[in-house]
Amino acid sequence: MNELIQSVVYGDDFGKAIFLMVTGVGFVFLVQCVFYIVIKLFSRLS
């Protein structure tokens, strides 16, 4: 894990952009899954 952080901090701009894109897409996917679960839960309660 430390090697990944070091490669992002001291890497080139392309590597930083790829890291940011992958983490951003992963975060957006996680938020969409949470919204889906919350909507399913509320639809079963009502």
C-alpha positions in Angstrom: 0.0 0.0 0.0 2.8 2.3 0.8 4.4 1.7 -2.6 1.1 2.7 -4.3 1.0 5.9 -2.4 4.6 6.7 -3.2 4.1 6.0 -6.9 1.2 8.3 -7.0 2.9 11.1 -5.1 6.2 10.9 -7.0 4.8 9.6 -10.3 4.1 11.4 -13.6 1.0 13.3 -14.4 -0.4 10.4 -16.5 -0.1 8.0 -13.5 -1.8 10.5 -11.2 -4.7 11.0 -13.7 -5.2 7.2 -14.0 -5.2 6.8 -10.3 -7.7 9.7 -9.8 -10.0 8.3 -12.6 -10.0 4.8 -11.1 -10.7 5.9 -7.5 -13.3 8.4 -8.7 -15.2 5.8 -10.8 -15.0 3.4 -7.9 -16.4 6.0 -5.5 -19.2 6.9 -7.8 -20.1 3.2 -8.2 -20.1 2.7 -4.5 -22.4 5.7 -3.9 -24.8 4.5 -6.6 -25.0 1.1 -4.9 -25.8 2.7 -1.6 -28.6 4.8 -3.2 -30.0 1.6 -4.9 -30.1 -0.2 -1.6 -31.7 2.8 0.2 -34.4 3.1 -2.5 -35.1 -0.7 -2.5 -35.4 -0.5 1.3 -37.8 2.4 1.2 -39.9 0.9 -1.5 -40.4 -2.3 0.6 -41.3 -0.3 3.7 -44.1 1.7 2.0 
